[in-house]
Amino acid sequence: MLTNYQLEEFSSNGVIRLEQFLPLDIVSAVQESILQLAEEEGVWHDGIWQLGEYPNRPRFTKKREVLRPLITDKLLQAVDILVDGQKVKTQGDPGMLFTWPQDGVWTVPTAWHIDLPRQPLPGVPAVQLFTFLAPVPPSCGGTLVVAGSHRLFNNGKYIRSKELIEQLQEYSYFKELMAKEVPNRKRFLTTSGSAEEVDLQVVELHGDPGDTYLVDMRALHTGSTNKANVPRLMVTQRFYLESTMSRSFRGLKSLKKNARNS
């Protein structure tokens, strides 16, 4: 299922990539369902995305039930391993991460967030899935994650997300990462940093249909612009420990908003 190397990588970085993890026949069937919905809405016609006429988020992205087949038994088993067999729950069906092509120059953003407050209990509080219905090359809208950031400020206290972001900026790495005046921002993808002896690196989640990322939800992350000539078609699902849900879901509305911006 998951190798010892992958388990160590998840513990150290908070993110692992599993190439061709989801069966392509299932991914293809889900992709076909999505394209059929897009065609019914008028944003997909004769194999071409209709980019100019629909600048807003398409309505078909709310049809989350068609994404259910992506949550395979194999995927659930992998999540189970990462949370040491603790019971997890979701907020419902998976969500579509859809981004129209955007103008301008691609760069590493300055606005970052964390969807969950730090928890008083040790261990992984939740795992987030990211996968692809169509190829998402680099610089084409893939979510960005600061690998290693999940290991900071786990001191047995409940720390709200806003307060945590402020504390992270006390370290030079995060201060530069979130500063608008810092030039050559693409260097964060190739140059590592550190805080409290924890190695840090910005990782861009890109890949092909069937490729899967599993991310510790304590990790700092952000969305990015899509410089492709087609929309970004990614899918996400969050698996929360029951203890995490009971403590953190007072901000459920905020969590849903951040999910759409990942």
N, C-alpha and C positions, 0 to 999 in steps of 0.2 A: 504493500500500500504506500507508505511513506518510508523512505530510507532514513537511516540514522543521520546521514549528512543533511537531509532536508529538515529533520527535526532540530538539529543543531543550528541550521541556518535560520529557521523560524524563531528560535529562542534568541539568537543573536541580533538578527536584522528586523524581525517582526513582519517579514514578507517573504513568501516563496513563490516561485514560478513553476508550474507543472505543465510541461508542453504536451499538447494533444491529450489532455486528461479527460475531457468529455468526449463521448462517442460522436463522430462526425455525422452519423445518420440522424441522431437526435438533434444536433445543432442545426443541420440542414433543414430538418422538418420545422423547427422553431423559426428559423430564418424565413422559410417559405410562408409561414403563417403571418409573420410580421410584414412581409412585402405585400401580401394579399390585403392586409388591413390598410397599408400605406396606399395601395392602388385604389381601394374603395374611397379613401379620403382625397385622392387626387394629387398626392405628393410623389407618387411613383407611377410611371407610365411607360410601357414598351421598353422596360429594362433600364430606364433612365430616371434619376431623381429630378424632380421639378423644383429647382433651387430658388428661382427668383420670386415666385408668387407666394411663398409660405414662410415668412421670416419667423413666425412664432413656433412654440413647441407643438408638434402635431398631436391631435387628440388620440391617435392610435397608441401612443406610448402609455396611455392609462389602462390599456387592455392587458393587465399584468398576468392574467390567468394563462395566457398562451405561453408564458415563459416557464411554467411549472416543470415541464419535462427535464429541464436543465438541472434540477436538483435531484441528482441520481443517488442511488444507494452508495455508490463508490465515493461520491462527494461527501455524503453525510458521515461515512466511516472515517474519512480524512479529518473532518471537523472534530469528530468524536475523539480522535487521537490527540489533536492539538489542545483540546480542553480537558485532557485526562479523564475522559469518560463522564464528565459532568453533564447533566441534562441541559439542553439548549432549547430556546424558542425563537421564533421569528415574528416580525410584525405583519406577516401575511405573505403574499406571493412576491417573487423577485421583481425588481424594478428595472426599467429601461433607462440607460444613460445615453441620450440622443443629443448630438450637437451638430447643428448646421455648419458648413464651412464658413470661416471668418477671415476677414481681411487683416492686413498688418503683418508684422514680423513676429514669429514665434519666439518666446523667451520663457524663462522660469519665472513664475508669478511671485509677487511680494505678499499676497494675502494667503495665509495658511490657517487651518483650523483643526480641531480635534472634536469628534462627534460625541465622545463620552467623557464625563468628568473622571478624574482619577478615583479609584475605589479604595476603601479601607481594607479590603481583603486581598491577599496576594494572588498571583496567577493571572492567566489570560481571561479578561472579563467578557470578551466577545470576539468573533472572527468574521471578517467580511470577505465575501467572494466577489471577484471581478473576472468576467469572461467576455468573449467576443462572438458576435454573430457574423461579422465581416472583418476583413483585415484592418487593423489599426496600426499603421506604421508610426515611427517616431515623429513627433511634432504634429500629430493628427488628432489631438484631443484626449490622449490617454491620461488617466489620473496619475498624479505625482505623489510619492510617499517618501518621507525622510526615514530611511532604514536606520534602526537603532534608537529612534526617539521614544519608542515605547518603553525603554528601560529607565527613563528619567522620571524622577519625582514619584516613585512608588514607595512612599514612606509610611504607609498604613493610615493615611488621612484621605478624607474626601476633599478633592480640590476641584472647584468649578473650572470649566473650560476656559473662560475669559481670564481667570486668575492664573491658570497654568500657562497660557500663551505669554502673559506678562512676565512670568518667572523664567520661561525659556529664553526670552530676549535679554536676560541678564548675562547670557553666554554670548561670546563674540560671534560664534557660528550662526546662531539664530538671529542675532541682531542684524548681521549682514544679509542673511537670507530674506528678512522681512523689510529691508531698507530699500526705498525706491531709488535712492541716489547711487546705489552700488552698480558699477558698470560690469559688462561682460557676464551677465547672469547665467548664461549657458554653462559656465565653468562649474556650477554646482552639480552638474550631471557627471562630471569627470574628476572633480577634486573633492576628496573627502575632508571631513573635519572631526572635531571631537568636543565633548563636554562631559565633565566628571569621569574621564577615562573611558567613555563610551564612544566608539567609532560611529560616525554619522555620514550618510551619503544619500543624495536625492536619487530616487529610482523612478523611471518612467515606465508605467504599465502599458506596454504595447505588445501586439502579437497577432496570431491568426485564429480563425475559428477552432474551437476545441482547447486552445491554450487557456490556462486558468491561473489566477493569482489568489492566494489566501493571505489575508493581512490581519495582523493583530490590531484591533480597533483602538488601542492606545496610541498608535502611530500618528504623527502629524502628517497631514496630506492636503491636497488642493486639486481643483480641476485645472485644465489648461485649454488653450484655444486650439481649434481644429484648422489646420492649414491644408488639408486635403481638398479635393474637388468633389467629395462625396461626404455624406453625414457620418459621424461616429456612431457605430452601433455596438455599444457595450451593455452588459447586464450585470447587476449587482444583487446580492442578497446578504443579509446580516443574521448571524446566529449568536444570540445573547444567552449567557448564563441566566438562569432564573433569578439569582441573587442580584445580578446587574439590572435586570428589568425592573425589579421592585424598587431599587434605589434611584434609578436614573430617568424614569419615564415621565417625570413631571414636566420635563422639557421635550415631550414627544413631538410637538409642532416644529421646534427648532431642529430636531434630529432629522425629520423628513425633509426640511428645506436644505440642510447640509448634504443629504443624500443626493438630491437633484443637482447639486453644484460640484459633485465629485468628478 
